[in-house]
């Protein structure tokens, strides 16, 4: 759509504040971000598994 740049900035701010919109926002991750995210997730799984084993 076409609009004044100030309107678009305000609209984007409102979208970010609205939880119903936030869960549908998408973003692009570069390869380094993806690798970091995967390492972080695997570390969480390992620590969760270790904590569960200690409790038993």
C-alpha positions in Angstrom: 0.0 0.0 0.0 1.0 3.6 -0.3 1.2 5.9 2.7 3.2 8.6 4.3 6.4 7.3 5.9 5.3 8.6 9.3 2.1 6.6 9.1 4.0 3.4 8.3 6.3 3.9 11.3 3.3 4.4 13.6 1.5 1.4 12.1 4.6 -0.8 12.6 4.8 0.4 16.3 1.1 -0.5 16.8 1.7 -3.9 15.2 4.6 -4.6 17.6 2.5 -3.7 20.6 -0.5 -5.9 19.7 0.0 -9.5 20.9 -2.4 -10.8 18.4 -0.2 -9.5 15.6 3.2 -10.3 17.3 2.6 -14.1 17.1 2.2 -13.9 13.3 5.2 -11.7 12.6 8.1 -13.3 10.7 11.7 -12.4 10.4 14.8 -13.5 8.5 17.7 -15.1 10.1 21.1 -15.3 8.5 23.1 -18.6 8.7 25.1 -17.5 11.8 21.9 -16.7 13.7 20.4 -20.1 12.7 23.5 -22.0 13.9 23.5 -20.0 17.2 19.8 -20.7 17.7 20.3 -24.4 17.1 23.2 -24.7 19.5 21.3 -22.8 22.2 18.3 -25.1 21.8 20.4 -28.3 22.0 22.1 -26.9 25.1 18.7 -26.3 26.7 17.6 -29.9 25.9 20.8 -31.3 27.3 20.5 -29.3 30.5 16.9 -30.2 30.9 17.7 -33.9 30.4 20.5 -33.7 32.9 18.3 -32.0 35.5 15.6 -34.7 35.1 18.2 -37.4 35.5 19.5 -35.8 38.7 16.0 -35.6 40.2 15.4 -39.3 39.7 
